[in-house]
Amino acid sequence: MALKHRKYVYVKRSDGYYVKVRVLNIRLGRKVEQTADLSNPTRYIVTGFKTKKPPLTAVIISEEVLPEEVRKQLYEV
């Protein structure tokens, strides 16, 4: 799946899967910027796409960076 202009990121879960998440109003680069407010749970939309191998160009973040509400949604996929 394509990663449209860095609006999508893959979140690494503790079970080894990666879940595709849409991030609203933030364009993430290769590294997660520390200046961006990532604690707002309304910025994240879990798309429901789960994979073991994310694309090579994908931005991958860990689930610890996300708010608790979004982490619960990751495991519902």
N, C-alpha and C positions, 0 to 999 in steps of 0.2 A: 504494500500500500504506500502511496506517495505521502510525503511529509510536506505539505503545502506551506512554504515560506516560514518554516520554523514555528508554526502554530501548533503542531502536534509533537508530543514527547512520548517516549516509552518509559514506563515506570517498572523497575525491577522489583518483583515480589520476593518474599523469602522462600517460596517453594520452587524458584527457578524460572517461572514464567515472566513474560513481559506483557504489560497491558498498555494499549494505545490510549492516550488521554489528550483531549483538546484543551489548550490553555487560552483563555480569553484575555485580550488586551495586553498581552506580554509576548514579545518575540524572544525566545530563548536561543542563545548561540550554542556553541559547542560546550561551553561551561555555563553552569547556572550562575547568573549574576546575583551578587549579594545585595544589590540595591533594590531589586524587584521585591514587591510585597507578595510572597508566596504563601502567606498564612491565611488568605481569604478563600474559604471553600467554595464561594460562588464563581470563582474563576475557572474551575475545573469541570470538564464534562467527560465522563468515562464512556468511551465509544463502544466498548464491548468486544473489541478485537484483542485476542490473546494469542501469543506465539512463544515458541522457545527460542527462535532466532530472529532478532529485530534486524531491520535494514542497516547496512554499514554506515549510512549517512545520518542515522537517527540520533537525536539527543536523548541520552539515557540518564534518568535520575533515580535515586533510591526512594523507597516509600517513606523513609523517616523524615524527608523534607516536607511531605504533604501533611495537611491537617487531618485529624482523626476521622472526620466525617467522610473524607475522600478515600482514606485507607479502607474503610469498611466497604465502600462501593467497589474497590479493586477486587476483593475476594468474592463478590457476588457474580462476577463474570465467569 
